[in-house]
Amino acid sequence: MTTIGGTALTDLPGLKPTAERKKKPKKPKKRKPAKTKKEASPAFVSSEEEDYSDDGDESKKGYRLGGYHPVQPGDVYNEKYLVLEKLGWGHFSTVWLCRDSTNSALVAMKVVKSAKHYTEAAQDEIKILKVIAANDVVHKKRCLHLLDSFEHKGPHGKHVCMVFEVLGSNLLELIKRYDYRGIPIKIVQSIIRDVLIALDYLHTQCDVIHTDLKPENVLLQYALDKPQKRKRLDSVQSQDAVSVKTNNTAQEDAPTPISTLTSDKKHRINKYVSDETDSLRFSTLSIESCEEHNINRLESDNNNISLDNTSEENDDSNSNEDSSSAEISNDVSNDGMINRVELDENNINTYRAYLVDYGNACWTREHFAEEIQTRQYRAPEVILGIKYSTSVDMWSVGCLAFELLTGDLLFEPKDGDSYDKDDDHLAQMIEVLGRIPKKFALSGKYSRHHFNNSGELKFIRKLSMWGLAEVLEQKYKFESDKAKEIAAFMKPIMEFLPEKRATAAQMLKHKWLAELPPLEEAVQENQNLEANKE
C-alpha cells in the first residue's frame, strides 16, 4: 500500500482503497555489473551495519586483526591528538572526540579498520576530502573540511585516521526538536540554501557527487541549546494532523516520548537507516553525544599535554557576517560542549549548515557503486538502473526540503504482499509527482522488473494521485499560497528526467530563496566581480 509521509492513502478521508494487486512472481536478483575494487569492498555494506551509533558499544569480535583499533581515552595520536571521549562507532570505523594540543581545539578523529579493503576505501575518501579542502581555502562553501590524516600502527594492523572539525547538531536532531511537526519555513530556506551552496561547489568545482544527502549528513554550525518544545510558526497544525495510522508493529520507544509519533518514527530516533545503501553517519562529528562528559578530569591525568579550558576562537566562514546578535559561546565548558547557541529564527547565523560525510561520495567521472543513496532519498534513475550524475543529489534536496518542512518523509516505501519496496517507491513518486515518461521508465537495466511494455507499473495497477501542493495544504495545513510556493520550488529538482532536473546553481536563484537576506560572502563575491569588470 502506498503512503505519503507515513500515512496510507487509503486511510485518508475521501480516498477509497484503489490498489489493484496482481500476484508478483519471485523477483530475480538484480544483476550487477563487474565490480570495481571499491565496490567489492566489504566496507560498502548495508547502512544498517554501517550507520554510526552513539548507543552501546561495537562488538568485541570486531577487535581483531584487520578490525578496529583499541582506542582509549587518554591516548595520544600523531603526537598531538589527546583522546577524550568516544563519539560513535560503525562497521567501518570508530569516531572519537579529541583535543589538538597545538591549539587546544576539539576535533573528531575517525579511526578506520585496518583490513586492506577498508584502508583503500578510506584513501579514496581522503582524496575527495583533500580536493574539497584545496578548492575552498577560505571555507565558505559549506562543506566539512578534513583537517588532518595519518596512519597509526596498532596490535590489529595499520589504521587510517582522519581528523575533522567538530560541528553542531545534525538536522535529524533539529527535526526532533520541533517534535516532527516541521521546522519554520525561514530556517528551512536558509538550510537548503547552504546545502545548495555546498552541492554547487561539489558538482562544479570538485567534480564530486555526494550520493547520500539526508538529515544526518547535514550539520548545523553550532550545537543546539538546551532542548525545549517548539511549534512551527508558519502553519497551524493540530495533534490530529501529525497523527498517522500504521499497521506496523511498534518499535521500541523514542528517547523523548512523543505521543503523536508512529512506530516508524520512534524507530528512526534510535536508528535511522536505510535497508540497502552504505552510509557513514558523520552526525558523530557533533559533540552532542558527549554532553555529560567532563573534559577537565583528563587534564590532571595527562600532564605531558597542555590543555586549556577554552578553545581557540572559531575561524569560520561567517566571520564577516552580522554575528553580533548571536549568543554564541566558543568556550569549552565542563560538559564538553562548544559553540552552543539558542536557535533564533531571525538570526541566520544561528542555523548555518554544513554538508558532511563523503564516505559514499564519488567522482563525476568515476562511480564506485551502482546502488547509491539512502532509500527514502533515492532518485528514480538509481532504482531503475540508469546511469546517474550530479542530478541524483538534487532529487535528494527535494526530499530533504519536504522532510524539514513537515517532519515526515516524502517517500517511505514498504514491501507488500504482491510488490516490493522498489515498486512501492515508484508508485509513491507517481502519485505525488505525476506519470513517469514511458521512454525513461523503460530505459533502465531493471525497468522490466517494474514496468510493462506500456510503461505502467506491473504490480500496483491503480494509484491515488495526490499532488504535492495538495499534500502540503490538505495534510500538513500549509496556507494555499505557501504550499504552492514550496511545490514550485521542489518541482524543478524532482523532475523524473535527470537532464531536466535543475542544478544547484539554478536553484540558488529560485524565487523561494529570494526573500532570504544575502550572504556576506555572496555580496563580497559580487563586489569583486564588479571590480574586475571595471
C-alpha positions in Angstrom: 0.0 0.0 0.0 1.4 3.4 -0.9 1.9 6.1 1.6 2.8 9.8 1.8 4.7 11.0 4.8 3.9 7.7 6.5 0.2 8.0 6.0 -1.5 5.3 3.9 -3.5 7.0 1.2 -6.4 4.7 1.8 -6.6 5.9 5.4 -7.2 9.5 4.3 -10.7 10.9 4.2 -12.4 10.6 0.8 -9.9 8.1 -0.5 -11.0 4.5 -1.0 -8.8 1.5 -1.4 -7.8 1.5 -5.1 -4.6 -0.6 -5.2 -5.4 -3.4 -7.5 -3.0 -6.2 -6.5 -1.6 -8.6 -9.0 0.3 -11.7 -7.9 4.0 -10.9 -8.3 6.4 -13.7 -9.1 9.6 -14.1 -7.1 11.7 -11.2 -8.2 15.1 -12.2 -9.8 18.1 -10.7 -8.2 19.3 -7.6 -10.0 22.4 -8.5 -11.9 25.3 -6.3 -11.0 28.0 -5.2 -13.5 31.6 -6.2 -12.9 32.6 -4.7 -9.6 35.4 -2.3 -9.2 37.8 -2.8 -6.3 35.9 -0.4 -4.2 32.5 -1.9 -5.0 33.7 -5.3 -3.9 35.0 -4.0 -0.7 33.2 -5.1 2.5 33.5 -1.5 3.5 30.4 -1.0 1.3 27.9 -2.8 3.4 24.3 -2.2 4.2 23.8 1.0 6.1 22.1 -1.0 8.8 25.6 -2.1 9.7 27.4 1.0 8.5 25.5 3.8 10.2 27.3 5.1 13.2 25.7 4.7 16.6 26.4 6.6 19.8 24.5 3.9 21.8 26.1 0.8 23.3 29.4 -0.5 22.1 30.7 -2.1 19.0 31.1 -5.9 19.1 34.3 -7.1 20.8 34.6 -9.5 17.9 35.5 -6.5 15.7 38.7 -6.0 17.7 40.9 -8.4 15.8 43.5 -8.4 13.0 42.1 -6.3 10.2 39.4 -4.8 12.5 39.1 -1.9 15.0 41.9 -0.3 16.8 41.6 -0.3 20.6 41.4 3.4 21.3 41.3 4.5 24.9 40.6 8.0 26.5 43.9 9.5 27.4 45.7 8.0 24.4 47.7 10.5 22.2 47.7 10.1 18.4 50.1 11.6 15.9 51.8 13.2 18.9 49.1 15.8 19.4 45.5 14.4 19.5 44.5 13.6 23.0 41.5 11.2 23.1 38.7 12.4 25.3 35.5 10.5 24.5 34.1 8.0 22.1 31.5 9.8 19.9 30.3 6.8 17.9 31.1 3.6 16.0 30.1 1.8 12.8 31.1 -1.1 10.7 33.8 1.0 9.0 35.4 2.7 12.0 35.1 4.3 15.4 35.0 8.1 16.0 36.5 9.9 18.9 36.4 13.4 20.4 40.0 14.6 20.8 41.8 17.8 21.7 44.6 19.1 19.5 47.4 20.0 21.8 48.8 22.5 19.3 45.8 24.9 19.6 43.6 23.4 22.3 40.8 22.9 19.7 38.4 20.0 19.9 38.4 17.7 16.8 36.7 14.5 15.8 39.1 11.6 14.9 37.9 8.7 12.8 39.9 5.5 13.1 39.3 3.1 10.3 39.5 -0.7 10.5 42.9 -2.0 9.3 41.9 -4.6 6.7 43.2 -3.7 3.2 39.8 -3.0 1.6 38.9 -0.6 4.4 42.2 1.2 4.0 41.7 1.5 0.3 38.2 2.9 0.7 39.4 5.4 3.3 42.2 6.5 1.0 39.7 7.1 -1.8 37.6 9.2 0.7 40.7 11.2 1.7 41.4 12.0 -2.0 37.9 13.5 -2.3 38.2 15.4 1.0 41.5 16.9 0.0 40.1 18.2 -3.2 37.1 19.7 -1.3 39.5 21.5 1.1 42.0 22.6 -1.5 39.4 24.4 -3.6 37.8 26.1 -0.6 40.7 27.8 1.1 38.5 30.4 2.8 36.0 27.8 3.9 32.9 29.4 2.5 31.4 26.6 0.6 29.5 24.9 3.5 31.4 21.6 3.2 33.1 19.8 6.0 36.9 20.0 5.8 39.4 17.3 6.5 42.0 18.8 9.0 44.5 16.0 9.0 45.0 12.4 8.1 47.7 9.9 9.1 48.3 6.2 9.7 48.6 4.6 13.1 50.1 1.1 13.7 48.4 -0.9 16.4 48.0 -4.5 17.6 45.5 -5.3 14.8 47.3 -3.7 11.9 47.8 -0.2 10.4 44.8 2.1 10.6 44.0 5.2 8.6 43.0 8.0 10.8 41.1 11.1 9.7 40.7 14.3 11.7 37.7 16.7 11.2 36.4 19.9 12.7 33.7 19.4 15.2 30.3 20.9 14.3 26.9 21.2 15.9 23.7 19.2 15.8 22.5 17.3 12.7 19.2 18.1 11.0 17.6 15.0 12.4 18.1 16.4 15.9 16.6 19.7 14.6 13.6 17.8 13.2 13.2 16.1 16.6 13.5 19.5 18.4 10.3 20.5 16.6 8.6 17.3 17.5 8.4 16.1 13.9 5.9 18.9 13.2 8.0 20.8 10.7 10.7 23.5 11.0 9.8 27.1 10.4 10.0 28.0 6.7 12.6 30.7 7.1 15.0 28.3 8.8 14.4 25.6 6.2 15.1 28.1 3.4 18.4 29.1 4.9 19.5 25.5 5.5 18.5 24.5 2.0 20.4 27.4 0.6 23.6 26.3 2.4 23.1 22.7 1.1 22.7 24.1 -2.4 25.9 26.2 -2.0 27.7 23.0 -0.9 26.3 20.9 -3.8 27.1 23.6 -6.4 30.6 23.7 -5.2 31.0 19.8 -5.2 29.4 19.5 -8.6 31.1 22.3 -10.5 34.4 22.8 -8.8 35.3 19.4 -7.4 33.5 17.1 -9.8 32.1 15.2 -6.9 28.7 13.6 -6.4 27.8 13.3 -2.7 25.3 10.4 -3.2 24.0 10.3 0.3 22.2 13.5 1.2 19.9 13.2 4.2 19.2 14.9 7.5 22.0 13.1 9.4 24.6 14.3 6.8 23.9 18.0 7.2 25.1 19.5 10.4 24.4 22.9 11.9 27.4 25.0 12.5 26.6 25.3 16.2 25.1 22.8 18.7 21.5 23.5 19.6 20.8 25.0 23.0 19.1 23.0 25.8 16.1 21.1 24.3 12.7 22.8 24.6 9.4 22.2 22.8 8.8 24.4 19.8 6.0 24.7 17.4 6.1 25.6 13.7 5.3 29.2 13.4 4.2 29.3 9.7 1.3 26.9 9.9 -1.3 25.8 12.4 -1.2 22.1 12.9 -3.3 20.1 15.3 -2.3 16.9 17.1 -4.5 15.0 14.6 -2.6 16.5 11.7 0.6 14.7 12.7 -1.0 11.5 14.0 -1.0 8.8 11.3 -2.2 5.3 11.1 0.2 2.4 10.8 -0.2 -1.4 10.6 3.4 -2.0 11.6 4.2 -3.5 14.9 5.5 -0.9 17.4 9.2 -0.4 17.7 11.0 0.5 20.9 10.1 3.9 22.4 11.9 7.0 21.4 14.2 8.6 24.0 11.8 11.5 24.3 8.2 10.2 24.4 6.1 11.9 21.7 2.6 10.5 21.7 1.9 11.5 18.1 4.8 9.6 16.6 4.2 6.4 14.6 6.2 3.3 15.4 8.4 4.0 12.3 9.3 7.5 13.6 10.1 6.2 17.0 12.4 3.7 15.4 14.1 6.5 13.4 15.0 8.3 16.6 17.0 5.3 17.7 18.4 4.0 14.5 17.6 5.9 11.3 18.9 3.7 8.5 18.1 2.5 5.0 17.9 -1.1 4.2 20.3 -1.3 1.2 22.8 1.5 0.8 26.0 2.1 2.7 26.2 5.1 4.9 28.9 6.7 7.1 27.0 8.8 9.5 29.0 11.8 10.4 26.5 13.1 12.9 29.1 11.6 15.2 31.3 14.7 14.3 28.9 16.6 16.5 29.8 16.6 20.2 26.1 16.4 21.2 26.7 12.9 22.3 29.3 13.7 24.9 27.1 16.3 26.8 27.7 14.7 30.2 31.4 14.3 29.7 33.7 16.3 31.9 36.8 17.0 29.8 38.7 18.6 32.8 39.0 15.2 34.5 41.6 14.2 31.9 43.7 17.2 32.3 45.1 16.2 35.7 45.9 12.7 34.3 47.9 14.0 31.3 50.5 16.4 32.5 52.5 15.9 29.3 49.8 17.5 27.2 48.8 21.1 27.8 45.1 21.5 27.9 43.3 24.8 28.3 39.6 25.1 29.2 38.9 27.4 26.3 39.2 26.6 22.7 40.8 28.8 20.1 38.3 31.2 18.7 36.5 29.6 15.8 37.7 31.0 12.5 34.6 30.2 10.5 33.2 31.4 7.2 30.7 33.7 8.9 33.3 36.0 10.5 32.3 38.8 8.2 28.6 38.3 8.7 26.5 40.1 11.3 27.0 37.9 14.2 26.7 40.5 17.0 23.3 39.4 18.0 24.1 35.7 18.0 24.6 34.4 21.6 27.4 32.0 20.7 29.9 30.8 23.2 33.2 29.4 21.9 34.3 28.4 25.4 34.6 24.7 26.3 32.5 24.1 29.4 32.8 21.2 31.8 30.2 19.2 29.9 32.4 19.1 26.8 30.2 21.4 24.6 31.3 24.2 22.4 29.5 26.7 20.2 26.2 26.1 21.8 23.6 28.6 20.6 19.9 29.4 21.1 18.2 28.9 17.8 16.8 32.3 16.6 14.6 32.3 13.5 15.5 36.0 13.0 19.3 35.4 13.2 20.6 33.4 10.2 24.0 32.9 12.0 22.3 30.5 14.5 21.4 28.0 11.9 24.0 28.0 9.2 24.6 24.4 7.9 27.4 22.2 6.6 27.3 19.2 4.3 29.2 16.3 5.7 30.0 12.6 5.2 31.9 11.9 2.0 32.4 8.3 2.7 30.0 7.4 -0.1 30.9 10.2 -2.4 32.3 9.6 -5.9 33.7 11.4 -8.8 31.5 12.5 -11.7 33.9 10.6 -14.0 34.2 7.6 -11.8 31.4 5.9 -9.9 32.3 3.5 -7.1 28.9 1.8 -6.7 25.8 1.3 -8.8 23.3 1.3 -5.9 23.6 4.6 -4.0 21.6 6.9 -1.7 19.7 6.0 1.4 16.3 4.5 0.4 14.0 7.4 1.2 16.1 9.9 -0.7 16.9 7.7 -3.7 16.4 9.1 -7.2 14.3 7.1 -9.8 17.2 6.5 -12.1 19.0 4.7 -9.3 16.1 2.4 -8.7 15.8 1.7 -12.4 19.5 1.1 -13.0 20.0 4.1 -15.3 23.4 5.9 -15.3 23.4 8.6 -12.7 25.1 12.0 -12.4 25.1 15.0 -10.1 21.3 15.3 -10.5 20.8 12.5 -8.0 21.9 14.9 -5.3 19.3 17.4 -6.4 16.5 14.8 -6.1 17.6 14.3 -2.5 17.4 18.0 -1.9 13.7 17.9 -2.7 13.1 15.0 -0.3 15.1 16.8 2.4 13.2 20.1 2.0 9.9 18.3 2.4 11.1 16.4 5.5 12.4 19.6 7.1 9.1 21.5 6.4 6.7 18.7 7.5 8.7 16.4 9.8 7.7 13.5 7.6 9.4 11.5 4.9 8.2 12.3 1.4 8.6 8.7 0.3 8.6 5.8 2.7 8.2 2.6 0.6 7.4 -0.7 2.1 7.2 -4.3 0.9 3.6 -5.5 0.2 2.2 -9.0 -0.4 2.3 -8.6 -4.1 5.0 -5.9 -4.7 8.4 -4.9 -3.3 9.9 -1.7 -2.0 11.1 -0.5 -5.4 7.5 -1.0 -6.8 6.0 1.0 -3.9 8.7 3.7 -4.1 8.0 4.2 -7.8 4.2 4.2 -7.1 4.6 6.9 -4.4 6.6 9.0 -6.8 4.0 8.8 -9.5 1.1 9.6 -7.0 2.8 12.8 -5.9 4.7 13.9 -9.0 2.7 12.5 -11.9 3.3 9.9 -14.5 6.9 8.7 -15.3 7.7 9.3 -19.0 7.4 5.9 -20.8 10.8 6.1 -22.5 12.5 6.8 -19.3 10.6 4.2 -17.4 11.6 1.5 -19.8 15.3 2.6 -20.3 16.8 1.2 -17.2 18.6 -2.1 -16.5 15.8 -3.1 -14.1 12.9 -1.4 -15.8 11.2 -4.7 -16.8 11.1 -5.8 -13.2 8.7 -2.9 -12.5 7.0 -1.7 -15.7 5.1 -3.4 -18.6 5.5 -2.6 -22.2 3.1 0.4 -21.9 5.3 2.0 -19.2 2.8 1.2 -16.4 3.6 -0.4 -13.1 3.2 -4.2 -13.2 2.2 -4.9 -9.7 0.4 -1.7 -8.4 -2.1 -1.1 -11.2 -4.3 1.7 -9.8 -2.9 4.7 -8.0 -4.4 7.5 -5.8 -3.0 10.7 -7.3 -2.4 13.5 -4.8 -0.3 16.4 -6.0 2.5 17.9 -3.9 0.8 21.2 -3.3 -2.4 19.5 -2.2 -0.5 17.2 0.1 1.1 20.2 1.8 -2.2 22.1 2.1 -4.5 19.3 3.0 -2.4 17.1 5.1 0.1 19.5 6.6 -2.2 22.5 6.8 0.1 25.0 5.0 -1.7 28.0 3.6 -2.6 27.6 0.0 -0.1 30.1 -1.3 2.7 28.8 0.9 2.0 25.2 -0.3 2.1 26.3 -4.0 5.4 28.2 -3.4 7.0 25.2 -1.8 5.7 22.8 -4.5 7.0 25.3 -7.2 10.5 25.1 -5.6 10.5 21.3 -5.4 9.2 20.6 -8.9 12.4 21.6 -10.8 14.6 19.3 -8.7 12.1 16.4 -8.7 11.8 16.0 -12.5 11.9 12.4 -13.5 14.2 13.0 -16.3 17.7 13.7 -14.8 18.7 16.0 -17.7 15.6 18.2 -17.0 16.4 18.5 -13.3 17.6 21.9 -12.1 21.2 22.3 -11.0 22.2 23.6 -7.6 23.4 26.9 -9.2 20.0 27.4 -10.8 18.1 26.6 -7.6 20.1 29.2 -5.7 18.4 31.8 -7.9 14.9 30.4 -7.3 12.4 33.0 -6.0 11.6 30.8 -3.0 15.0 31.7 -1.6 15.0 35.3 -2.8 13.4 36.6 0.4 16.4 35.5 2.5 19.0 38.1 3.4 22.0 38.0 1.1 25.0 36.2 2.5 28.1 38.3 3.2 30.3 36.1 1.1 27.9 36.3 -1.9 27.8 40.1 -1.6 31.6 40.2 -1.5 31.9 37.9 -4.5 29.5 40.2 -6.5 31.6 43.2 -5.5 34.8 41.5 -6.6 33.2 40.6 -9.9 32.1 44.2 -10.5 35.5 45.5 -9.6 37.2 43.1 -12.0 34.8 44.2 -14.8 35.9 47.8 -14.3 
